[in-house]
Amino acid sequence: MSEHIEALIKSGKSATISNQHFEVEIRPRVYDHGFTMTKRALNNPLNIIEIRDIRLPLSITQILQAAKEMLNAQYKLSTHATL
């Protein structure tokens, strides 16, 4: 069973990919090479799950692959974590 992923190209080089639960926004870094990827809950854009800075000049295919992996990532809370 594969999960449906949607991609939306925003202004310029920014893009957002999403599934039924989360979205990952991909933005080019302003003062450096690379991208910033931000994972959020789909219906709550203020609920940021994870942010990654990629400071390598990767291809679009490599960036989209990293964003898909981030979109489908599952997390475990440690025994010391609090909610």
DSSP file (Angstrom, degrees, kcal/mol; ACC not computed):
  #  RESIDUE AA STRUCTURE BP1 BP2  ACC     N-H-->O    O-->H-N    N-H-->O    O-->H-N    TCO  KAPPA ALPHA  PHI   PSI    X-CA   Y-CA   Z-CA
    1    1 A M              0   0    0      0, 0.0     2,-0.3     0, 0.0     0, 0.0   0.000 360.0 360.0 360.0 115.2    0.0    0.0    0.0
    2    2 A S        -     0   0    0      1,-0.0     2,-0.3     0, 0.0     0, 0.0  -0.751 360.0-124.4 -98.6 145.4    1.7    3.2   -1.1
    3    3 A E        -     0   0    0     -2,-0.3     2,-0.4     1,-0.1    -1,-0.0  -0.666  26.2-114.9 -88.9 139.7    0.8    6.6    0.4
    4    4 A H        -     0   0    0     -2,-0.3     2,-0.4     1,-0.0    16,-0.2  -0.590  32.0-167.5 -76.7 127.3   -0.3    9.4   -1.9
    5    5 A I        -     0   0    0     -2,-0.4     2,-0.4    14,-0.1    14,-0.2  -0.967   2.6-159.8-118.5 131.2    2.2   12.3   -2.0
    6    6 A E  E     -A   18   0A   0     12,-2.8    12,-2.4    -2,-0.4     2,-0.4  -0.852   2.1-157.3-108.6 146.0    1.3   15.7   -3.5
    7    7 A A  E     -A   17   0A   0     -2,-0.4     2,-0.4    10,-0.2    10,-0.2  -0.974   7.1-173.5-123.2 138.8    3.8   18.3   -4.7
    8    8 A L  E     -A   16   0A   0      8,-3.0     8,-2.6    -2,-0.4     2,-0.5  -0.981  15.8-145.4-133.1 119.8    3.1   22.0   -5.1
    9    9 A I  E     -A   15   0A   0     -2,-0.4     6,-0.3     6,-0.2     3,-0.1  -0.743  21.9-166.7 -84.9 125.1    5.7   24.4   -6.6
   10   10 A K        -     0   0    0      4,-2.1    -1,-0.0    -2,-0.5     2,-0.0  -0.118  43.0 -43.4 -94.3-163.8    5.4   27.7   -4.9
   11   11 A S  S >  S-     0   0    0      2,-0.1     3,-1.6    -2,-0.1    -1,-0.2  -0.355 110.8 -18.1 -65.0 142.5    7.0   31.0   -6.0
   12   12 A G  T 3  S-     0   0    0      1,-0.2     0, 0.0    -3,-0.1     0, 0.0  -0.410 129.9 -23.5  65.4-128.9   10.5   30.8   -7.2
   13   13 A K  T 3  S+     0   0    0     -2,-0.2    -1,-0.2    -4,-0.1     2,-0.1   0.358 104.3 114.7-100.5   4.0   12.3   27.7   -6.2
   14   14 A S    <   +     0   0    0     -3,-1.6    -4,-2.1    13,-0.1     2,-0.3  -0.426  39.6 175.6 -75.6 150.5   10.2   26.9   -3.1
   15   15 A A  E     -AB   9  26A   0     11,-2.2    11,-3.5    -6,-0.3     2,-0.4  -0.982  19.4-151.5-150.3 158.0    8.1   23.8   -3.1
   16   16 A T  E     -AB   8  25A   0     -8,-2.6    -8,-3.0    -2,-0.3     2,-0.4  -1.000   8.2-170.9-132.9 131.9    5.8   21.8   -0.7
   17   17 A I  E     +AB   7  24A   0      7,-2.4     7,-3.1    -2,-0.4     2,-0.3  -0.935  15.3 174.9-117.3 149.0    5.1   18.1   -0.6
   18   18 A S  E     -AB   6  23A   0    -12,-2.4   -12,-2.8    -2,-0.4     5,-0.2  -0.975  20.5-167.6-148.5 159.4    2.5   16.6    1.5
   19   19 A N        -     0   0    0      3,-2.2   -14,-0.1    -2,-0.3    53,-0.0  -0.477  59.7 -68.0-124.9-156.8    0.7   13.4    2.4
   20   20 A Q  S    S+     0   0    0    -16,-0.2     3,-0.1    -2,-0.2   -15,-0.1   0.689 129.2  23.0 -72.7 -16.6   -2.5   12.9    4.4
   21   21 A H  S    S+     0   0    0      1,-0.2    21,-2.8    21,-0.1    22,-0.3   0.726 120.2  27.6-120.7 -33.1   -0.9   14.0    7.7
   22   22 A F  E     - C   0  41A   0     19,-0.3    -3,-2.2    20,-0.1     2,-0.3  -0.820  52.6-150.5-132.9 165.7    2.2   16.2    7.2
   23   23 A E  E     -BC  18  40A   0     17,-2.2    17,-2.7    -2,-0.3     2,-0.5  -0.990   6.5-153.5-135.8 148.5    3.8   18.6    4.8
   24   24 A V  E     -BC  17  39A   0     -7,-3.1    -7,-2.4    -2,-0.3     2,-0.5  -0.984  10.1-156.2-121.6 120.2    7.4   19.4    4.1
   25   25 A E  E     -BC  16  38A   0     13,-2.6    13,-2.2    -2,-0.5     2,-0.5  -0.835   5.0-158.0 -97.3 131.5    8.3   22.9    2.8
   26   26 A I  E     +BC  15  37A   0    -11,-3.5   -11,-2.2    -2,-0.5    11,-0.2  -0.946  16.6 172.8-112.5 120.1   11.5   23.1    0.8
   27   27 A R  E     - C   0  36A   0      9,-2.5     9,-3.0    -2,-0.5     2,-0.1  -0.982  32.9-117.3-127.9 138.5   13.1   26.6    0.6
   28   28 A P  E     - C   0  35A   0      0, 0.0     7,-0.3     0, 0.0     2,-0.1  -0.482  38.9-106.2 -69.2 144.5   16.4   27.6   -0.9
   29   29 A R        -     0   0    0      5,-2.2     5,-0.1    25,-0.2    24,-0.0  -0.469  24.4-143.3 -70.0 143.6   18.8   29.1    1.7
   30   30 A V  S    S+     0   0    0      1,-0.2    -1,-0.1    -2,-0.1     4,-0.1   0.933  90.4  22.3 -77.5 -48.1   19.2   32.9    1.2
   31   31 A Y  S    S+     0   0    0      2,-0.1     2,-0.3     0, 0.0    -1,-0.2   0.317 124.4  37.5-106.3   8.1   22.9   33.5    2.0
   32   32 A D  S    S-     0   0    0      2,-0.1     2,-0.2     0, 0.0    -3,-0.1  -0.929  88.2 -86.2-150.2 167.3   24.3   30.1    1.4
   33   33 A H  S    S+     0   0    0     -2,-0.3     2,-0.2    22,-0.2    -3,-0.1  -0.501  84.8  39.9 -75.8 151.9   24.1   27.1   -0.9
   34   34 A G  S    S-     0   0    0     21,-0.2    -5,-2.2    -2,-0.2     2,-0.3  -0.642  78.2 -80.3 111.5-165.8   21.5   24.4    0.0
   35   35 A F  E     -CD  28  54A   0     19,-2.2    19,-3.5    -7,-0.3     2,-0.5  -0.919  16.2-135.7-139.7 158.6   18.0   24.2    1.3
   36   36 A T  E     -CD  27  53A   0     -9,-3.0    -9,-2.5    -2,-0.3     2,-0.5  -0.991  21.0-163.4-116.3 127.4   15.9   24.4    4.4
   37   37 A M  E     -CD  26  52A   0     15,-3.0    15,-2.8    -2,-0.5     2,-0.5  -0.946   3.4-168.8-113.5 130.6   13.2   21.7    4.8
   38   38 A T  E     -CD  25  51A   0    -13,-2.2   -13,-2.6    -2,-0.5     2,-0.5  -0.977   7.1-156.0-122.9 122.5   10.5   22.2    7.4
   39   39 A K  E     +CD  24  50A   0     11,-3.2    10,-3.0    -2,-0.5    11,-1.3  -0.858  21.9 171.5 -99.0 128.3    8.1   19.4    8.4
   40   40 A R  E     -CD  23  48A   0    -17,-2.7   -17,-2.2    -2,-0.5     2,-0.2  -0.901  42.0 -94.8-131.2 158.6    4.7   20.5    9.8
   41   41 A A  E >   -CD  22  44A   0      6,-1.8     3,-1.1     3,-0.6   -19,-0.3  -0.575  43.0-124.2 -67.6 138.4    1.4   19.0   10.7
   42   42 A L  T 3  S+     0   0    0    -21,-2.8   -20,-0.1     1,-0.3    -1,-0.1   0.873 104.4  34.1 -60.2 -44.8   -0.9   19.4    7.7
   43   43 A N  T 3  S+     0   0    0    -22,-0.3    -1,-0.3     1,-0.2   -21,-0.1   0.381 119.1  53.0 -94.7   5.1   -3.8   21.2    9.3
   44   44 A N  E X   -D   41   0A   0     -3,-1.1     3,-2.0     3,-0.1    -3,-0.6  -0.726  59.1-177.7-139.9  87.4   -1.7   23.2   11.8
   45   45 A P  E 3  S+     0   0A   0      0, 0.0    -1,-0.1     0, 0.0    -3,-0.1   0.663  83.3  60.9 -65.1 -15.2    1.2   25.1   10.2
   46   46 A L  E 3  S+     0   0A   0      1,-0.1     2,-1.4    -6,-0.1    -2,-0.0   0.601  82.9  87.7 -84.3 -10.9    2.4   26.4   13.6
   47   47 A N  E <   -     0   0A   0     -3,-2.0    -6,-1.8    -6,-0.2     2,-0.5  -0.683  66.0-171.8 -88.9  86.1    3.1   22.8   14.7
   48   48 A I  E     -D   40   0A   0     -2,-1.4    -8,-0.3    -8,-0.2     3,-0.1  -0.689  12.9-179.0 -84.3 126.5    6.6   22.3   13.4
   49   49 A I  E     -     0   0A   0    -10,-3.0     2,-0.3    -2,-0.5    -9,-0.2   0.863  64.1  -9.3 -90.7 -44.4    7.8   18.7   13.7
   50   50 A E  E     -D   39   0A   0    -11,-1.3   -11,-3.2     2,-0.0     2,-0.4  -0.992  50.9-157.6-158.3 146.6   11.3   19.0   12.3
   51   51 A I  E     -D   38   0A   0     -2,-0.3     2,-0.4   -13,-0.2   -13,-0.2  -0.999  13.2-173.6-128.5 132.6   13.6   21.5   10.5
   52   52 A R  E     -D   37   0A   0    -15,-2.8   -15,-3.0    -2,-0.4     2,-0.6  -0.991  11.9-155.2-126.1 134.1   16.7   20.4    8.5
   53   53 A D  E     -D   36   0A   0     -2,-0.4     2,-0.6   -17,-0.2   -17,-0.2  -0.943   8.3-166.0-104.0 124.4   19.3   22.6    6.9
   54   54 A I  E     -D   35   0A   0    -19,-3.5   -19,-2.2    -2,-0.6   -25,-0.2  -0.952   7.0-177.7-110.5 115.9   21.0   21.0    3.9
   55   55 A R        +     0   0    0     -2,-0.6   -22,-0.2   -21,-0.2   -21,-0.2  -0.026  49.9  98.0-107.1  29.9   24.1   23.0    3.0
   56   56 A L  S    S-     0   0    0    -21,-0.1     2,-2.0     0, 0.0   -21,-0.1  -0.888  82.0-114.2-114.6 147.4   25.2   21.0    0.0
   57   57 A P        +     0   0    0      0, 0.0     2,-0.1     0, 0.0    -2,-0.1  -0.532  53.4 171.3 -79.2  78.3   24.5   21.8   -3.7
   58   58 A L        -     0   0    0     -2,-2.0   -24,-0.1     1,-0.1     2,-0.1  -0.469  34.2-105.9 -87.0 159.0   22.2   18.8   -4.3
   59   59 A S     >  -     0   0    0     -2,-0.1     4,-2.3     1,-0.1     5,-0.2  -0.339  32.4-107.0 -75.8 165.0   20.1   18.2   -7.4
   60   60 A I  H  > S+     0   0    0      1,-0.2     4,-2.6     2,-0.2     5,-0.2   0.886 121.7  54.4 -59.4 -40.3   16.4   18.7   -7.4
   61   61 A T  H  > S+     0   0    0      1,-0.2     4,-2.0     2,-0.2    -1,-0.2   0.910 109.4  46.7 -61.6 -43.1   15.9   14.9   -7.5
   62   62 A Q  H  > S+     0   0    0      2,-0.2     4,-2.2     1,-0.2    -2,-0.2   0.891 112.5  49.7 -67.3 -39.8   18.1   14.4   -4.4
   63   63 A I  H  X S+     0   0    0     -4,-2.3     4,-2.4     2,-0.2    -2,-0.2   0.924 111.3  48.7 -65.1 -44.0   16.3   17.2   -2.5
   64   64 A L  H  X S+     0   0    0     -4,-2.6     4,-2.3     2,-0.2    -2,-0.2   0.879 110.3  51.9 -64.1 -37.1   12.9   15.7   -3.3
   65   65 A Q  H  X S+     0   0    0     -4,-2.0     4,-2.0    -5,-0.2    -1,-0.2   0.922 110.9  47.4 -64.1 -43.3   14.1   12.3   -2.2
   66   66 A A  H  X S+     0   0    0     -4,-2.2     4,-2.2     1,-0.2    -2,-0.2   0.885 111.8  50.9 -64.3 -38.4   15.3   13.7    1.2
   67   67 A A  H  X S+     0   0    0     -4,-2.4     4,-2.5     2,-0.2    -2,-0.2   0.887 109.0  50.6 -67.1 -39.1   12.0   15.6    1.6
   68   68 A K  H  X S+     0   0    0     -4,-2.3     4,-1.9     2,-0.2    -2,-0.2   0.892 110.4  49.7 -65.0 -39.4   10.0   12.4    0.9
   69   69 A E  H  < S+     0   0    0     -4,-2.0     4,-0.5     2,-0.2    -2,-0.2   0.910 112.8  47.2 -64.2 -41.4   12.1   10.5    3.5
   70   70 A M  H >< S+     0   0    0     -4,-2.2     3,-0.8     1,-0.2    -2,-0.2   0.891 109.7  54.0 -65.5 -39.5   11.5   13.4    6.0
   71   71 A L  H 3< S+     0   0    0     -4,-2.5    -1,-0.2     1,-0.2    -2,-0.2   0.876 115.1  39.2 -61.6 -39.3    7.8   13.3    5.2
   72   72 A N  T 3< S+     0   0    0     -4,-1.9    -1,-0.2    -5,-0.1    -2,-0.2   0.377  87.9 127.4 -94.7   3.6    7.5    9.6    6.0
   73   73 A A    <   -     0   0    0     -3,-0.8     2,-0.4    -4,-0.5    -3,-0.1  -0.305  46.6-150.4 -64.4 143.1    9.8    9.6    9.0
   74   74 A Q        -     0   0    0      2,-0.0     2,-0.3    -2,-0.0    -2,-0.1  -0.914  11.6-150.1-113.5 144.2    8.5    8.1   12.2
   75   75 A Y        -     0   0    0     -2,-0.4     2,-0.4     2,-0.0     0, 0.0  -0.868   7.2-155.9-119.9 146.8    9.8    9.3   15.6
   76   76 A K        -     0   0    0     -2,-0.3     2,-0.3     0, 0.0    -2,-0.0  -0.981  18.3-133.9-118.7 132.4   10.2    7.7   19.0
   77   77 A L        -     0   0    0     -2,-0.4     2,-0.0     1,-0.1    -2,-0.0  -0.669  23.4-126.8 -81.1 138.2   10.2    9.7   22.2
   78   78 A S    >   -     0   0    0     -2,-0.3     3,-1.1     1,-0.1    -1,-0.1  -0.279  27.6-103.7 -75.2 170.7   13.0    8.9   24.6
   79   79 A T  T 3  S+     0   0    0      1,-0.2    -1,-0.1    -2,-0.0    -2,-0.0   0.675 122.3  52.7 -69.8 -15.5   12.2    8.0   28.2
   80   80 A H  T 3  S+     0   0    0      2,-0.1    -1,-0.2     0, 0.0     2,-0.1   0.472  85.5 109.7 -97.5  -4.2   13.3   11.5   29.2
   81   81 A A    <   -     0   0    0     -3,-1.1     2,-0.3     2,-0.0    -4,-0.1  -0.394  51.1-158.2 -74.4 149.0   11.1   13.4   26.8
   82   82 A T              0   0    0     -2,-0.1    -4,-0.1     1,-0.1    -2,-0.1  -0.924 360.0 360.0-124.1 153.4    8.2   15.5   28.0
   83   83 A L              0   0    0     -2,-0.3    -1,-0.1     0, 0.0    -2,-0.0   0.392 360.0 360.0-104.5 360.0    5.2   16.6   26.1
